[in-house]
Amino acid sequence: QKEVEQDPGPLSVPEGAIVSLNCTYSNSAFQYFMWYRQYSRKGPELLMYTYSSGNKEDGRFTAQVDKSSKYISLFIRDSQPSDSATYLCAMMKGAQKLVFGQGTRLTINP
Amino acid sequence: GAGVSQSPRYKVAKRGQDVALRCDPISGHVSLFWYQQALGQGPEFLTYFQNEAQLDKSGLPSDRFFAERPEGSVSTLKIQRTQQEDSAVYLCASSLVQGLDTQYFGPGTRLTVL
């Protein structure tokens, strides 16, 4: 069993919809939680980073962490076609090593 | 300023060949990471440098994989006697300081072993 589980999708929604992306994890040692966006043939880029349970908002993006359930989410409001990408959750447990989920491929249809 | 650059962007090797993949981190970044991303999967950690010191190589899949960063800047990932299962995108990332800090990723090198 992988330490971080993420539904690979694909997920296809109409423009303007609210998107919900999720990951679960098994290792309670994870302390830091990130969401990366990866466009085709590009490297991942950091979207959001949190280290405590609760919500963090940045523009149209909201990251949510529930440590008691070992569950993290990313919400995208007013989704745009330019949001079409693969979204990767990632977690860190010391020594800066990131542990990634499989990634969810998202398509926003105009 | 320039981001993380990697070369070559694409590499095709015959099984059994040796390959060398280069990473130029952001200038001044202390930490450098290598990840392997198989098709349809998330990146998986290979190894980590702080300056020229390789502090963690626990993710290297076999002794055919070797990484170095001799002057604490440019890094090279070498794969000897390539196998088909080595086909993947190899991503390099750098961060400014040790400890928790944003990792900036390069575009990756796509390796195909025939």
Interface residues (C-beta under 8 A of the other chain):
Chain A: V4 Q6 P8 Y32 R41 K42 G43 P44 E45 L46 Y49 L88 A90 M92 A95 Q96 K97 L98 V99 F100 G101 Q102 G103
Chain B: V4 S31 F33 Y35 G40 Q41 G42 P43 E44 F45 Y48 L55 D56 G59 L91 A93 S95 Q98 G99 L100 D101 T102 Q103 Y104 F105 G106 P107 G108
